[in-house]
Amino acid sequence: MTCSPSRPHIAADRSEEWTDWRWQMRHRIHTLNDLTDWIRPTEAERQGVAETEPVFRWNITPYYAALMDPDDPACPVRQQVVPHINEMQDDLVNELDPLQEVAHSPVKNLVHNYPDRVAFCVTAECAVYCRFCLRKRMVGDADFFLRTGELQKAIDYIADTPAIRDVLLTGGDPLTFNNAHLEWLLTRLTAIDHVEIVRFGTRMPVKLPYRITDELCDLLAQYTPLWINTHFNHPNELTADADEAIDRLLRAGIPVGNQTVLMRGINDDVETMKALCEGLVAMRVRPYYLYQAQVIGGTGHLRTPVETGMHLMKALRGQTTGFAIPTYVLDTPYGKVPLNRSWVRGRARDYVVMETYNGTVWAEPNPLPASYAHSDMLPRIPYPEAAETVASTAQRPAAV
Ligand SMILES: *Cc1c(COP(=O)(O)O)cnc(C)c1O
């Protein structure tokens, strides 16, 4: 699973253009023809490009494309961004909003799930459209772009709701905004007395580290306390350019954490996960969450059983720095649930049953493959009468 770090002609190209984030945005790869400049696509990838087109967008920055192995279809970078025909073979291809985020939105693109904090999807634009994206249904979709008046409505809702002390700006990727637009937004949010912290969820340090300019950092430094969570999934993404971007953020007084999505064949083995977590702390990035991959249409081929993640977490403990170990969680419509035995009750047939922070019993569809090493990780339990589950996809099984 090694990737060549970059293609020779790219490594040599450290031109001003290459490190200009706007140039990178303008030169994103989104046709098969462009893609063949970077890799030799397999038949499954060629079909993926053709057939996913009407359903899911795709886009790759040249910087991130340079991290792909041109010859290895199993390259962990390549699998994250190149469309694959498996996306269309997922039975759940129409289940596009598993967290019922639209239902939990008091105003457009503001998800208010916890009493004291909100996730504010300020844009649908992203530098790269990841194949596993939680918001695959909305990224790049004009319907989800907010006009200034709509942003103002969400800001008004936050201002009118004193319980909100923590505002998470997400998307899309909020750092696709230009600096003037960010300043507009941050000035308004930080002027609200009860908003104690603002944080960004952004993948820019991973897929377009040149966005983290000195000017951006000077701007962000004015709105302290501001936190950033970024999203590295594999050690091959920990490049010198990413390291520099992180360093600039830290020097601006912004603590940086990391959220990783657990994905089959990408980072679901102990060695890779350990290398990722240790590489992150070496860059002074604190591993925060490891996410169980959500039940979202078009991503089934990348999902692992919950037991895989639990096994990884158990294997890391004692073997590395305590703060290199993230919390393994599943996001549900009732909040994030740590996937450990304090919260997880057990396995009921093809479901993993857990309790959420407010006491809701949640059953996550999570079938086990036929021969699977960690199938004894969880006790077998009957399917609970009162469990809630992904509404439109899961057939409720008869009690065992
Ligand atoms: C993840 C999330 C948050 C932040 O949760 P933390 O556990 O505090 O990081 C807030 N709101 C929503 C809707 C979320 O999904």
The ligand as an SDF file (V2000), in Angstrom:
LIG
                    3D

 15 15  0  0  0  0  0  0  0  0999 V2000
  -19.8300   16.4720   15.1990 C   0  0  0  0  0  0  0  0  0  0  0  0
  -20.8510   17.4800   15.4040 C   0  0  0  0  0  0  0  0  0  0  0  0
  -20.6640   18.5030   16.3200 C   0  0  0  0  0  0  0  0  0  0  0  0
  -19.4010   18.6170   17.1540 C   0  0  0  0  0  0  0  0  0  0  0  0
  -19.2820   17.5090   17.9870 O   0  0  0  0  0  0  0  0  0  0  0  0
  -18.0390   17.3580   18.9890 P   0  0  0  0  0  0  0  0  0  0  0  0
  -18.2070   15.9770   19.5470 O   0  0  0  0  0  0  0  0  0  0  0  0
  -18.1830   18.4350   20.0150 O   0  0  0  0  0  0  0  0  0  0  0  0
  -16.7980   17.5270   18.1830 O   0  0  0  0  0  0  0  0  0  0  0  0
  -21.6690   19.4290   16.4770 C   0  0  0  0  0  0  0  0  0  0  0  0
  -22.8160   19.3390   15.7710 N   0  0  0  0  0  0  0  0  0  0  0  0
  -23.0390   18.3550   14.8990 C   0  0  0  0  0  0  0  0  0  0  0  0
  -24.3320   18.3060   14.1610 C   0  0  0  0  0  0  0  0  0  0  0  0
  -22.0660   17.3900   14.6850 C   0  0  0  0  0  0  0  0  0  0  0  0
  -22.2800   16.4180   13.7950 O   0  0  0  0  0  0  0  0  0  0  0  0
  1  2  1  0
  2  3  1  0
  2 14  2  0
  3  4  1  0
  3 10  2  0
  4  5  1  0
  5  6  1  0
  6  7  2  0
  6  8  1  0
  6  9  1  0
 10 11  1  0
 11 12  2  0
 12 13  1  0
 12 14  1  0
 14 15  1  0
M  END
$$$$
